[in-house]
């Protein structure tokens, strides 16, 4: 994952460098193309929403094939699971509180990962510490153990 994060961070730097080299008219083309690509994403999401089965059994069958796939990002899966925990009246359980930290807490693994995931190694050298690395590993282990426990709890 670290290598992919490095590539993403480099994409950002390359974007800024290329942008500064483009004439204004070409910048307008980039803006229009970016808007077009976002429109495709909207269209894809609208199609996915339209194709989402409303009937419970068909919905579950669809989720068996696509819940953990490129069709839905981690944030979407987390929001759905958070809603399900609340509806199942499990939101006050300690395990749910740990799970909710994934995105809600500024010190959560997702926030820490995003801080690292969108910066190059050179940029990270400025403020990376062994303590941060330990905190990431500790939170990752805690979240993983918590999820495994939650899975066992709903499987029994």
Number of C-alpha atoms within 10 A of each C-alpha: 8 12 11 11 18 17 16 16 19 16 14 14 14 11 11 11 11 11 14 10 10 12 9 11 9 12 15 12 11 14 12 12 12 12 12 12 12 12 12 12 12 12 12 13 14 12 11 13 11 10 11 13 15 11 8 9 10 12 13 14 12 14 14 11 10 12 17 12 12 8 12 13 11 13 12 12 14 15 13 13 15 18 13 13 17 13 10 9 10 14 17 10 11 11 17 18 15 16 23 19 17 20 16 13 13 11 15 21 23 21 17 19 16 12 11 18 21 19 19 20 17 8 12 14 10 8 7 12 11 8 9 12 11 11 16 19 13 13 19 17 13 15 20 13 13 18 16 11 13 14 11 10 10 7 7 5
